[in-house]
Amino acid sequence: MQVKVLYFGILKDWLAKSEEATELPNGSTIGELLGILRNRTPHGATSNKGAASEMTERVWHSLAVAVNREYAPAGVVLRDGDEVALLPPVSGGGCKQ
């Protein structure tokens, strides 16, 4: 089956794209998709625990995921044609007064 993956924030930078079509076996879950995609990012497949690797781990563990514009947990089974948005945490500066 094929799903459309939308990347936002730092994931968009790491993967140098905003979206892609991804082939998965039928019955794949969001968690399985994340595992596949994680191995494509810098430090995603390494066991090196340097600062960059730790940041990568934090991003992957704190992602919000939406399937067809509705938030969904890692155990949701994907279907052919689903749109999966990966939304990393947002950090920013303080408010200026």
C-alpha positions as YAML, in Angstrom:
chain: A
units: angstrom
residues:
- id: 1
  name: MET
  ca: [0.00, 0.00, 0.00]
- id: 2
  name: GLN
  ca: [1.03, 3.60, -0.40]
- id: 3
  name: VAL
  ca: [0.60, 6.50, 2.03]
- id: 4
  name: LYS
  ca: [1.39, 10.17, 1.57]
- id: 5
  name: VAL
  ca: [3.68, 11.49, 4.31]
- id: 6
  name: LEU
  ca: [3.82, 15.22, 5.06]
- id: 7
  name: TYR
  ca: [6.88, 16.55, 6.91]
- id: 8
  name: PHE
  ca: [6.85, 19.68, 9.03]
- id: 9
  name: GLY
  ca: [9.40, 21.62, 11.07]
- id: 10
  name: ILE
  ca: [12.82, 20.07, 11.57]
- id: 11
  name: LEU
  ca: [11.80, 16.85, 9.80]
- id: 12
  name: LYS
  ca: [11.28, 18.84, 6.63]
- id: 13
  name: ASP
  ca: [14.84, 20.16, 6.98]
- id: 14
  name: TRP
  ca: [16.40, 16.79, 7.86]
- id: 15
  name: LEU
  ca: [14.78, 15.00, 4.94]
- id: 16
  name: ALA
  ca: [15.02, 17.95, 2.51]
- id: 17
  name: LYS
  ca: [11.42, 17.52, 1.40]
- id: 18
  name: SER
  ca: [7.96, 18.48, 2.55]
- id: 19
  name: GLU
  ca: [6.17, 15.33, 1.42]
- id: 20
  name: GLU
  ca: [6.60, 11.95, -0.21]
- id: 21
  name: ALA
  ca: [4.72, 8.81, -1.12]
- id: 22
  name: THR
  ca: [5.86, 5.83, 0.95]
- id: 23
  name: GLU
  ca: [5.24, 2.14, 0.21]
- id: 24
  name: LEU
  ca: [4.33, -0.02, 3.20]
- id: 25
  name: PRO
  ca: [3.16, -3.58, 3.68]
- id: 26
  name: ASN
  ca: [-0.61, -3.92, 4.13]
- id: 27
  name: GLY
  ca: [-1.59, -3.68, 7.77]
- id: 28
  name: SER
  ca: [1.31, -1.39, 8.76]
- id: 29
  name: THR
  ca: [0.83, 0.86, 11.76]
- id: 30
  name: ILE
  ca: [1.88, 4.44, 12.37]
- id: 31
  name: GLY
  ca: [4.61, 3.12, 14.66]
- id: 32
  name: GLU
  ca: [6.01, 0.92, 11.91]
- id: 33
  name: LEU
  ca: [5.97, 3.83, 9.46]
- id: 34
  name: LEU
  ca: [7.82, 6.00, 11.99]
- id: 35
  name: GLY
  ca: [10.48, 3.33, 12.40]
- id: 36
  name: ILE
  ca: [11.09, 3.24, 8.65]
- id: 37
  name: LEU
  ca: [11.22, 7.01, 8.33]
- id: 38
  name: ARG
  ca: [13.40, 7.45, 11.40]
- id: 39
  name: ASN
  ca: [16.15, 5.40, 9.77]
- id: 40
  name: ARG
  ca: [16.27, 7.95, 6.95]
- id: 41
  name: THR
  ca: [17.13, 10.90, 9.21]
- id: 42
  name: PRO
  ca: [20.57, 11.93, 10.43]
- id: 43
  name: HIS
  ca: [21.55, 9.80, 13.44]
- id: 44
  name: GLY
  ca: [18.26, 7.92, 13.14]
- id: 45
  name: ALA
  ca: [19.79, 4.48, 12.74]
- id: 46
  name: THR
  ca: [22.87, 4.88, 14.93]
- id: 47
  name: SER
  ca: [23.45, 3.86, 18.51]
- id: 48
  name: ASN
  ca: [25.85, 6.77, 19.04]
- id: 49
  name: LYS
  ca: [24.47, 8.87, 21.85]
- id: 50
  name: GLY
  ca: [26.06, 12.19, 20.98]
- id: 51
  name: ALA
  ca: [24.18, 15.48, 21.34]
- id: 52
  name: ALA
  ca: [22.81, 15.34, 17.79]
- id: 53
  name: SER
  ca: [21.61, 11.78, 18.28]
- id: 54
  name: GLU
  ca: [19.90, 12.68, 21.56]
- id: 55
  name: MET
  ca: [18.11, 15.58, 19.89]
- id: 56
  name: THR
  ca: [16.99, 13.27, 17.09]
- id: 57
  name: GLU
  ca: [15.63, 10.80, 19.65]
- id: 58
  name: ARG
  ca: [13.71, 13.55, 21.45]
- id: 59
  name: VAL
  ca: [12.12, 14.74, 18.20]
- id: 60
  name: TRP
  ca: [11.02, 11.24, 17.14]
- id: 61
  name: HIS
  ca: [9.63, 10.43, 20.60]
- id: 62
  name: SER
  ca: [7.64, 13.66, 20.84]
- id: 63
  name: LEU
  ca: [6.06, 13.77, 17.37]
- id: 64
  name: ALA
  ca: [2.38, 14.41, 16.98]
- id: 65
  name: VAL
  ca: [0.95, 12.36, 14.12]
- id: 66
  name: ALA
  ca: [-2.22, 13.06, 12.20]
- id: 67
  name: VAL
  ca: [-3.83, 10.62, 9.78]
- id: 68
  name: ASN
  ca: [-6.22, 12.24, 7.34]
- id: 69
  name: ARG
  ca: [-6.13, 15.41, 9.47]
- id: 70
  name: GLU
  ca: [-7.01, 13.71, 12.76]
- id: 71
  name: TYR
  ca: [-4.50, 13.03, 15.52]
- id: 72
  name: ALA
  ca: [-3.74, 9.34, 15.90]
- id: 73
  name: PRO
  ca: [-1.63, 7.11, 18.19]
- id: 74
  name: ALA
  ca: [1.19, 4.82, 17.03]
- id: 75
  name: GLY
  ca: [-1.00, 1.69, 17.02]
- id: 76
  name: VAL
  ca: [-3.39, 2.91, 14.33]
- id: 77
  name: VAL
  ca: [-3.35, 0.70, 11.24]
- id: 78
  name: LEU
  ca: [-2.84, 2.68, 8.05]
- id: 79
  name: ARG
  ca: [-4.80, 2.16, 4.84]
- id: 80
  name: ASP
  ca: [-3.85, 2.66, 1.23]
- id: 81
  name: GLY
  ca: [-4.12, 6.34, 0.31]
- id: 82
  name: ASP
  ca: [-3.93, 7.71, 3.87]
- id: 83
  name: GLU
  ca: [-2.26, 11.08, 4.42]
- id: 84
  name: VAL
  ca: [0.08, 11.05, 7.42]
- id: 85
  name: ALA
  ca: [1.35, 14.37, 8.81]
- id: 86
  name: LEU
  ca: [4.37, 14.33, 11.12]
- id: 87
  name: LEU
  ca: [4.39, 17.31, 13.45]
- id: 88
  name: PRO
  ca: [7.51, 17.74, 15.60]
- id: 89
  name: PRO
  ca: [7.41, 19.82, 18.77]
- id: 90
  name: VAL
  ca: [7.78, 23.55, 18.25]
- id: 91
  name: SER
  ca: [10.14, 25.63, 20.28]
- id: 92
  name: GLY
  ca: [10.56, 29.32, 20.09]
- id: 93
  name: GLY
  ca: [11.60, 32.44, 21.88]
- id: 94
  name: GLY
  ca: [9.78, 34.20, 24.62]
- id: 95
  name: CYS
  ca: [7.22, 36.95, 24.23]
- id: 96
  name: LYS
  ca: [8.50, 40.46, 23.74]
- id: 97
  name: GLN
  ca: [6.66, 43.21, 25.52]
...
